[in-house]
Amino acid sequence: MLSRVANHIYWLGRYLERAENYARFIDVNFNLMQDLPLDLKEQWQPLIAATGDLKFYLETHKTFSRDQVLFFLSFDEKNPNSMINTIYRARENARIIRDSLSKETWEEVNELYYMIKHGADKKMWKKEDPRIFFEQIKNQILLIYGIADNTVARTEGWFFRQLGQFLERADQTSRILDVKYHILLPSAEEVGTPLDFLHWMALLKSVTGFNSYRRIYGNIDPAGVVEFMVLNKYFPRSIYYCLKEAENCLLAITGNMSGGYQNSAEKAMGELRSKLEYAEVSEIINIGLHEYLDSLQVKINHISNQVNENFFKIKDNLLVQSQVNE
C-alpha cells in the first residue's frame, strides 16, 4: 500500500475517534450537571483541561461558561481539535481515498460532516439541552464504524484505520479518566461521599462502561474504576485493550508474527503494552493517577510519532498530519 494512502486511512480512524470522544465528553458532563446538588455550580473547565487545550482556550477566553466551552469544543474553527475541524479532516481524508472505502462508508462520513455543519448553523451550543445532537453525532460515528467493519476487506487499509482508531481511543480514555483530577477531584472530606461516587459513575458512563463495570466489580470503587478503565483485558475502551488491539494491527501490517520487533513503532508499542499487562492498580495509585496518565499520554504520543516515522514519512510532498492535542 502507498504510504500516502495508508496515512489518510490511519488519520481517518484517528479523527473519527477523536470527534466521537468529544461528543462523549460533552454528553456525560451534561448528565453530571443534572445530578449535581443545586449549590454546586456547573463545571466545564475539566473538559477543556482533559483535551489538552487549556492554554489555547485561555488565550481567547477568561471564563468557562457552558456556551463558550461547548462552542470551543464543538464548533470553533480556530480550535484545531474541535469536532467540526476533526470531522472536516476525517471527511477530507476519506474523500482523497474514496477508492479504498466502500460507497456506504463514504456516504455516511459525508453525512456526518453535514450533520456537524447543520449543528453549527443552528447554534446548537446555545440550545437549552443539546444532548440529542451530540448523541446523534456519536451514533453516526458508530454507524460508520459498523459499516466500515462489515464492508471492507481485512487488508492493510483496514488495519491502518483500526490502528489509528485504537491509538486515539487509548489516548482519549486516559484524558476522560484524567477529568477526575481536573477540578472534579473532591476535597479530602468528600472522598467516599455520594458526590464522589457520582463523579466516578459519570466517568464510567462516558465510556459506556457503567453496566459492564457493575457486572464485573459490583459496587463503585475508585480503585476498581481505575483498574477497569486502564488495565482491564476485555473492556473495548480500556487503555490496555486498545493498545493490545493497536499492536495486533501493527503486527498484521508488518507481517511480524514471529515475536520481537522489527521497527521502532513495534518496539515502543510492545514496551508500553507489556508494562500495562503486568501492572497493578495499586502501583498506579501509589504513583498518582494524574502523573501516571500524563506519562501514558506521552508514551502514546511517542508511539504515534514512531508510526509516522516508519510508515508515512517517505515522500517529501506527503501531507503532514499530527497529533494536535499533545
C-alpha positions in Angstrom: 0.0 0.0 0.0 1.2 3.5 -0.8 2.3 5.4 2.3 0.1 8.3 1.2 -3.0 6.2 1.1 -2.1 4.5 4.4 -1.6 7.9 6.0 -5.0 9.1 5.0 -6.7 5.9 6.2 -4.9 6.0 9.5 -5.9 9.6 10.2 -9.4 8.9 9.1 -9.6 6.5 12.0 -8.0 8.9 14.5 -10.1 11.9 13.6 -13.4 10.0 13.8 -12.5 8.6 17.2 -11.5 12.0 18.5 -14.8 13.5 17.4 -16.7 10.7 18.9 -14.9 11.0 22.3 -15.5 14.8 22.3 -19.3 14.1 21.9 -19.0 11.6 24.8 -17.2 14.3 27.0 -19.9 16.8 26.4 -22.9 14.4 26.8 -21.6 12.9 30.1 -20.9 16.4 31.5 -24.5 17.4 30.8 -25.7 14.3 32.5 -23.5 15.0 35.5 -24.8 18.6 35.8 -28.3 17.2 36.1 -27.4 15.2 39.1 -25.1 17.7 41.0 -26.5 19.4 44.1 -28.1 22.8 43.4 -25.5 24.6 45.5 -22.7 23.4 43.2 -22.0 25.4 40.0 -21.6 23.8 36.7 -18.1 22.6 36.0 -17.0 22.9 32.4 -13.3 23.7 32.8 -12.5 20.0 33.3 -13.5 19.3 29.7 -11.0 21.8 28.3 -8.3 20.6 30.7 -8.8 17.0 29.7 -8.5 17.7 26.0 -5.1 19.3 26.5 -6.2 22.7 25.1 -6.5 24.7 28.3 -3.6 27.0 27.4 -5.0 27.7 23.9 -8.5 28.3 25.4 -7.2 30.8 27.9 -5.6 32.9 25.1 -9.1 33.9 23.9 -11.4 33.3 26.9 -11.5 34.4 30.5 -14.3 32.3 31.8 -15.6 28.8 31.4 -19.3 29.3 30.7 -21.3 26.5 29.3 -21.9 28.2 25.9 -18.2 29.2 25.5 -16.9 25.7 26.3 -19.5 24.0 24.0 -18.7 26.2 21.1 -14.9 25.8 21.6 -15.1 22.0 21.8 -17.7 21.5 19.0 -17.9 24.4 16.5 -14.9 26.7 16.9 -13.0 26.6 13.6 -10.0 28.2 15.3 -9.6 25.2 17.6 -7.8 22.5 15.6 -9.2 19.8 17.9 -12.9 21.0 17.7 -15.4 18.4 16.5 -16.2 20.5 13.4 -12.5 20.5 12.5 -11.7 16.9 13.2 -14.9 15.8 11.3 -13.8 18.0 8.4 -10.4 16.4 8.3 -11.9 13.0 8.6 -14.1 13.8 5.5 -11.1 15.2 3.6 -9.0 12.1 4.3 -12.0 9.9 3.2 -12.5 11.9 0.1 -8.9 11.6 -1.0 -9.0 7.8 -0.6 -12.6 7.1 -1.7 -11.4 4.2 -3.9 -10.2 2.5 -0.8 -13.5 2.8 1.0 -16.9 1.3 0.4 -19.5 3.6 -1.1 -21.6 3.3 2.0 -18.7 4.3 4.3 -18.0 7.4 2.3 -21.7 8.4 2.2 -22.0 8.2 6.0 -18.8 10.1 6.6 -20.2 12.8 4.2 -23.5 12.8 6.1 -21.6 13.2 9.4 -19.9 16.3 8.0 -23.2 17.9 7.0 -24.6 16.9 10.4 -22.0 18.9 12.3 -22.3 21.8 9.8 -26.1 21.9 10.5 -25.4 22.0 14.2 -23.2 25.0 13.7 -25.8 26.8 11.6 -28.4 26.1 14.2 -26.1 27.3 17.0 -26.5 24.1 19.0 -24.2 25.4 21.7 -26.8 27.9 22.7 -29.7 25.4 23.0 -31.0 24.7 26.4 -30.4 21.0 26.1 -28.3 20.0 23.1 -27.7 16.4 24.3 -29.8 14.9 21.5 -27.5 16.5 18.9 -24.3 15.2 20.5 -25.9 11.7 20.8 -26.7 11.8 17.1 -23.0 12.7 16.3 -21.8 9.8 18.4 -24.2 7.3 16.9 -23.4 8.5 13.4 -19.7 7.7 14.0 -20.6 4.4 15.5 -22.6 3.7 12.4 -19.6 4.5 10.2 -17.5 2.0 12.2 -20.1 -0.7 11.8 -20.4 -0.2 8.1 -16.7 0.0 7.6 -16.1 -3.1 9.6 -18.7 -5.1 7.6 -18.0 -3.8 4.1 -14.1 -3.6 3.9 -11.7 -6.5 3.4 -9.2 -7.1 6.2 -6.3 -5.9 4.2 -3.6 -3.4 5.1 -6.0 -0.5 4.8 -8.4 -1.9 7.3 -5.6 -2.5 9.8 -4.3 1.1 9.4 -7.7 2.5 10.2 -8.0 0.3 13.2 -4.5 1.2 14.3 -5.4 4.9 14.2 -8.7 4.3 15.9 -7.3 2.3 18.8 -4.3 4.6 19.4 -6.7 7.6 19.6 -9.1 5.8 21.8 -6.3 4.8 24.3 -5.3 8.5 24.4 -8.8 9.8 24.9 -9.7 7.2 27.5 -6.7 8.5 29.5 -8.0 12.0 29.1 -11.5 11.1 30.2 -10.2 9.4 33.3 -8.0 12.4 34.0 -11.1 14.6 34.2 -11.4 13.2 37.7 -8.2 15.0 38.6 -9.1 18.3 36.9 -11.4 20.1 39.3 -13.8 17.1 39.7 -11.3 15.8 42.2 -13.1 16.2 45.5 -11.7 17.5 48.7 -10.5 15.1 51.3 -13.8 15.4 53.1 -15.8 14.4 50.0 -13.9 11.2 49.2 -16.3 8.3 49.6 -19.4 10.6 49.7 -22.3 10.3 47.2 -20.8 13.2 45.3 -17.6 11.3 44.8 -19.4 8.2 43.6 -21.4 10.4 41.3 -18.2 11.6 39.6 -16.9 8.0 39.2 -20.2 6.9 37.8 -20.2 9.7 35.3 -16.7 8.6 34.1 -18.0 5.1 33.6 -21.0 6.3 31.6 -18.7 8.4 29.4 -17.1 5.3 28.0 -20.4 3.4 28.0 -18.9 1.1 30.7 -21.2 1.5 33.7 -23.2 -1.7 33.2 -20.1 -3.7 32.3 -18.3 -2.4 35.4 -21.2 -3.3 37.7 -21.3 -6.8 36.4 -17.6 -7.3 37.0 -16.9 -5.3 40.1 -20.2 -4.7 41.7 -20.1 -1.5 43.9 -18.4 1.6 42.5 -14.9 1.8 44.0 -12.2 4.3 42.8 -9.5 1.6 42.5 -12.0 -0.6 40.7 -12.9 2.1 38.2 -9.2 2.9 37.5 -8.4 -0.8 37.0 -11.4 -1.2 34.7 -10.5 1.8 32.5 -6.8 1.3 32.4 -5.9 -2.4 32.8 -9.0 -4.5 32.0 -8.2 -7.0 29.3 -11.7 -7.4 28.0 -13.4 -4.0 28.0 -13.0 -2.4 24.5 -12.3 1.1 25.8 -9.7 0.3 28.4 -6.3 1.6 27.7 -4.7 -1.8 27.8 -7.3 -3.4 25.5 -6.8 -0.5 23.0 -3.1 -0.8 22.9 -3.2 -4.6 22.6 -5.5 -4.2 19.6 -3.4 -1.5 18.1 -0.3 -3.7 18.5 -2.1 -6.6 16.7 -2.9 -4.2 13.8 0.7 -3.1 13.7 2.0 -6.6 13.6 -0.5 -7.5 10.9 0.7 -4.6 8.8 4.3 -5.5 9.1 3.7 -9.3 8.9 5.7 -9.8 12.1 4.0 -12.8 13.7 7.2 -14.4 15.0 7.7 -12.3 18.1 10.1 -9.5 19.0 10.0 -6.3 17.0 11.1 -5.2 13.5 10.9 -1.4 13.9 10.8 1.4 16.4 7.0 1.6 16.3 6.6 -2.1 17.3 9.3 -1.7 20.0 7.5 1.3 21.6 4.1 -0.3 21.3 5.3 -3.6 22.8 7.1 -1.9 25.7 4.0 0.0 26.8 1.6 -2.9 26.2 3.8 -5.2 28.4 4.0 -2.6 31.2 0.3 -2.3 31.3 -0.2 -6.1 31.0 1.7 -6.7 34.2 0.8 -3.5 36.1 -1.4 -3.5 39.2 -3.9 -0.8 40.2 -2.1 -0.3 43.5 1.0 0.8 41.6 -1.0 3.4 39.6 -2.5 4.8 42.8 0.9 4.9 44.5 2.4 6.8 41.6 -0.6 9.1 41.5 -3.4 8.8 38.9 -2.7 12.1 37.2 1.0 11.6 37.0 0.5 8.0 35.7 -1.9 9.2 33.0 0.4 12.0 32.0 3.2 9.5 31.5 0.8 7.3 29.4 -0.2 10.1 27.1 3.5 11.0 26.5 4.2 7.3 25.6 1.1 7.0 23.3 2.2 10.2 21.5 5.7 8.7 21.1 4.1 5.6 19.6 2.2 7.8 17.2 5.4 9.6 16.2 7.1 6.3 15.5 4.2 5.1 13.4 4.6 8.3 11.4 8.4 7.8 11.1 8.2 4.2 10.0 5.2 4.3 7.6 4.3 7.8 6.4 7.5 10.0 6.2 8.7 8.6 2.9 8.0 11.2 0.4 8.8 14.9 0.8 5.5 16.0 -0.6 3.4 13.9 1.8 0.7 15.8 3.6 1.8 16.0 7.2 -0.8 15.4 9.9 -0.1 15.4 13.6 -1.5 14.7 17.0 -2.6 18.3 17.6 -3.6 17.9 21.2 -0.4 16.7 22.6 
